[in-house]
Amino acid sequence: MAEDIDVAQAGARPVDGSALDPALMRDEDGHIRHEFVEEITRAIKAADRPLLCEVVAELHEADLGDLIGALEPDDRVHLVELTGTDFDFSALNEVDDAVREEILEELEPQTVAEGVRELESDDAVELLEGLDEEDQEEILEKLPPSERDALERSLLYPENSAGRRMQSEFIAVPPDWNVGQAIDYMRDTPDLPDRFYEIYAVDANQHWQGAVSLDTLLRARRPVPLADLIEEDRRRVSVLDDQEEVARMFGKYNLVAAPVVDTTNRLVGVITIDDVVDVIEEEADEDLKALGGVTSDEELSDSVWTIARARFNWLLVNLATAFLASSVLGLFEGQLEKMVALAVLAPIVASQGGNAATQTMTVAVRALATRELHSNNALRVVLREAMVGLVNGLAFAVITGVAAVAWFKIPGLGVVIGLAIVVNLIAGALGGILIPMVLERVRADPAVASGTFVTTITDVVGFFSFLGIATLWFGLK
């Protein structure tokens, strides 16, 4: 009997102070300790469910997501299966899309459905939207009808829309209540949202009437009618609004929550600041990848073949533009043979223009994304960037010219490369600002296509201006 007790307690040993202490999970740089991952892996191999449940229960969903990402693929699924109802499925929204889909495909639909039921609707939609329709339907069939209907409605909204981001749990009350009734309702209702910042007034048909923030509600006396506190002009969001526009509105008006209405002005959900932070991170990540010619859905966990295939097309476009730039050199083949120094210095001119253009382009793409650059200030910004190109061009003309003369002992070469540097830095500045603006005007993503076009312009202008000026200056043919 004593041996049975010892065995039962062995799996429930305390983790505080050990390698599995959640407080010691990360090192001083914020990375998960290798020892922590090793201990979890050993516990998974040993099917030590009590220990794993104890650790998982103490981890925040973000930490649990990082732990899942650090485990081997097979161990990830086993961790979810072993911890059962103690596993927080919201942690799967903290991992790469590829990792999440891999785990969900390996789990039984009933297991996923039970995990989804514990999530808020916005987290549940985020978990399911990456799966194909057949897998979605298989999981949704395991849910109660009311929960299934709510998730299916959200999944019908366009991708990246407010309807996909919103949570359908909110507090709605009649506008003819008073403060006391509203407070009593919130105290007596067991299934309130986990976190909320305001309550909403709706009529009998769920049509939007206004909002009352919690701080206003709690400062008012119980007999005060809600109608006296309602903000009827409260900023709200349509289910079809783009999530990027919603995030911009939150930032501009310092919102922490916004009600979501459908096309008939019925209140159907709410978007909160934590959702908006996720949107901002996603959009920033997407733009950063686009500037480098990388697809927005590429993840560190993707396979070699997946990444190579995704990057191939853009590299092919870059190859074509590189041949275009090199063809300019072919026009001056005879001049290059007569003066080798031109071949040595030509890449410097093109490189300086390309770097200057990238600086301007980065600022321009960000300004367009945040709506800071628009028709009212476009001319002023373009002229400013041209002047910046001129100033830097003159400065680097002197530096590069002196270096070229010291290197090749040809005085005229310094003048030639100096003039070419000025021309190309101005061209790079104008290309870096004008190309993103033109792409924005024709409804193309400036972050995706600007880099290739801008680099091509600076290479062509750089080579042509340098070699053209050299041909005239030295009388080469």
Secondary structure in CASP SS format (residue, H / E / C, confidence):
PFRMAT SS
TARGET T0000
AUTHOR 0000-0000-0000
METHOD secondary structure of the structure
MODEL  1
M C 1.00
A H 1.00
E H 1.00
D H 1.00
I H 1.00
D H 1.00
V H 1.00
A H 1.00
Q H 1.00
A H 1.00
G C 1.00
A C 1.00
R C 1.00
P C 1.00
V C 1.00
D C 1.00
G C 1.00
S C 1.00
A C 1.00
L C 1.00
D C 1.00
P H 1.00
A H 1.00
L H 1.00
M C 1.00
R E 1.00
D C 1.00
E C 1.00
D C 1.00
G C 1.00
H C 1.00
I E 1.00
R C 1.00
H H 1.00
E H 1.00
F H 1.00
V H 1.00
E H 1.00
E H 1.00
I H 1.00
T H 1.00
R H 1.00
A H 1.00
I H 1.00
K H 1.00
A C 1.00
A C 1.00
D C 1.00
R H 1.00
P H 1.00
L H 1.00
L H 1.00
C H 1.00
E H 1.00
V H 1.00
V H 1.00
A H 1.00
E H 1.00
L C 1.00
H C 1.00
E H 1.00
A H 1.00
D H 1.00
L H 1.00
G H 1.00
D H 1.00
L H 1.00
I H 1.00
G H 1.00
A H 1.00
L C 1.00
E C 1.00
P H 1.00
D H 1.00
D H 1.00
R H 1.00
V H 1.00
H H 1.00
L H 1.00
V H 1.00
E H 1.00
L H 1.00
T H 1.00
G H 1.00
T H 1.00
D H 1.00
F C 1.00
D C 1.00
F H 1.00
S H 1.00
A H 1.00
L H 1.00
N H 1.00
E H 1.00
V C 1.00
D C 1.00
D H 1.00
A H 1.00
V H 1.00
R H 1.00
E H 1.00
E H 1.00
I H 1.00
L H 1.00
E H 1.00
E H 1.00
L C 1.00
E C 1.00
P H 1.00
Q H 1.00
T H 1.00
V H 1.00
A H 1.00
E H 1.00
G H 1.00
V H 1.00
R H 1.00
E C 1.00
L C 1.00
E C 1.00
S H 1.00
D H 1.00
D H 1.00
A H 1.00
V H 1.00
E H 1.00
L H 1.00
L H 1.00
E C 1.00
G C 1.00
L C 1.00
D C 1.00
E H 1.00
E H 1.00
D H 1.00
Q H 1.00
E H 1.00
E H 1.00
I H 1.00
L H 1.00
E C 1.00
K C 1.00
L C 1.00
P C 1.00
P H 1.00
S H 1.00
E H 1.00
R H 1.00
D H 1.00
A H 1.00
L H 1.00
E H 1.00
R H 1.00
S H 1.00
L H 1.00
L H 1.00
Y C 1.00
P C 1.00
E C 1.00
N C 1.00
S E 1.00
A H 1.00
G H 1.00
R H 1.00
R H 1.00
M C 1.00
Q E 1.00
S C 1.00
E C 1.00
F C 1.00
I C 1.00
A E 1.00
V E 1.00
P C 1.00
P C 1.00
D C 1.00
W C 1.00
N E 1.00
V H 1.00
G H 1.00
Q H 1.00
A H 1.00
I H 1.00
D H 1.00
Y H 1.00
M H 1.00
R H 1.00
D H 1.00
T C 1.00
P C 1.00
D C 1.00
L C 1.00
P C 1.00
D C 1.00
R C 1.00
F C 1.00
Y C 1.00
E E 1.00
I E 1.00
Y E 1.00
A E 1.00
V E 1.00
D C 1.00
A C 1.00
N C 1.00
Q C 1.00
H E 1.00
W E 1.00
Q E 1.00
G E 1.00
A E 1.00
V E 1.00
S E 1.00
L H 1.00
D H 1.00
T H 1.00
L H 1.00
L H 1.00
R H 1.00
A C 1.00
R C 1.00
R C 1.00
P C 1.00
V C 1.00
P E 1.00
L H 1.00
A H 1.00
D H 1.00
L C 1.00
I C 1.00
E E 1.00
E C 1.00
D C 1.00
R C 1.00
R C 1.00
R C 1.00
V E 1.00
S E 1.00
V C 1.00
L C 1.00
D C 1.00
D E 1.00
Q H 1.00
E H 1.00
E H 1.00
V H 1.00
A H 1.00
R H 1.00
M H 1.00
F H 1.00
G H 1.00
K H 1.00
Y H 1.00
N C 1.00
L C 1.00
V C 1.00
A E 1.00
A E 1.00
P E 1.00
V E 1.00
V E 1.00
D C 1.00
T C 1.00
T C 1.00
N C 1.00
R E 1.00
L E 1.00
V E 1.00
G E 1.00
V E 1.00
I E 1.00
T E 1.00
I H 1.00
D H 1.00
D H 1.00
V H 1.00
V H 1.00
D H 1.00
V H 1.00
I H 1.00
E H 1.00
E H 1.00
E H 1.00
A H 1.00
D H 1.00
E H 1.00
D H 1.00
L H 1.00
K H 1.00
A H 1.00
L H 1.00
G C 1.00
G C 1.00
V C 1.00
T C 1.00
S C 1.00
D C 1.00
E C 1.00
E C 1.00
L C 1.00
S C 1.00
D C 1.00
S C 1.00
V H 1.00
W H 1.00
T H 1.00
I H 1.00
A H 1.00
R H 1.00
A H 1.00
R H 1.00
F H 1.00
N H 1.00
W H 1.00
L H 1.00
L H 1.00
V H 1.00
N H 1.00
L H 1.00
A H 1.00
T H 1.00
A H 1.00
F H 1.00
L H 1.00
A H 1.00
S H 1.00
S H 1.00
V H 1.00
L H 1.00
G H 1.00
L H 1.00
F C 1.00
E H 1.00
G H 1.00
Q H 1.00
L H 1.00
E H 1.00
K H 1.00
M C 1.00
V H 1.00
A H 1.00
L H 1.00
A H 1.00
V H 1.00
L H 1.00
A H 1.00
P H 1.00
I H 1.00
V H 1.00
A H 1.00
S H 1.00
Q H 1.00
G H 1.00
G H 1.00
N H 1.00
A H 1.00
A H 1.00
T H 1.00
Q H 1.00
T H 1.00
M H 1.00
T H 1.00
V H 1.00
A H 1.00
V H 1.00
R H 1.00
A H 1.00
L H 1.00
A H 1.00
T C 1.00
R C 1.00
E C 1.00
L C 1.00
H C 1.00
S C 1.00
N C 1.00
N C 1.00
A H 1.00
L H 1.00
R H 1.00
V H 1.00
V H 1.00
L H 1.00
R H 1.00
E H 1.00
A H 1.00
M H 1.00
V H 1.00
G H 1.00
L H 1.00
V H 1.00
N H 1.00
G H 1.00
L H 1.00
A H 1.00
F H 1.00
A H 1.00
V H 1.00
I H 1.00
T H 1.00
G H 1.00
V H 1.00
A H 1.00
A H 1.00
V H 1.00
A H 1.00
W H 1.00
F H 1.00
K C 1.00
I C 1.00
P H 1.00
G H 1.00
L H 1.00
G H 1.00
V H 1.00
V H 1.00
I H 1.00
G H 1.00
L H 1.00
A H 1.00
I H 1.00
V H 1.00
V H 1.00
N H 1.00
L H 1.00
I H 1.00
A H 1.00
G H 1.00
A H 1.00
L H 1.00
G H 1.00
G H 1.00
I H 1.00
L H 1.00
I H 1.00
P H 1.00
M H 1.00
V H 1.00
L H 1.00
E H 1.00
R H 1.00
V C 1.00
R C 1.00
A C 1.00
D C 1.00
P H 1.00
A H 1.00
V H 1.00
A H 1.00
S H 1.00
G H 1.00
T H 1.00
F H 1.00
V H 1.00
T H 1.00
T H 1.00
I H 1.00
T H 1.00
D H 1.00
V H 1.00
V H 1.00
G H 1.00
F H 1.00
F H 1.00
S H 1.00
F H 1.00
L H 1.00
G H 1.00
I H 1.00
A H 1.00
T H 1.00
L H 1.00
W H 1.00
F H 1.00
G C 1.00
L C 1.00
K C 1.00
END
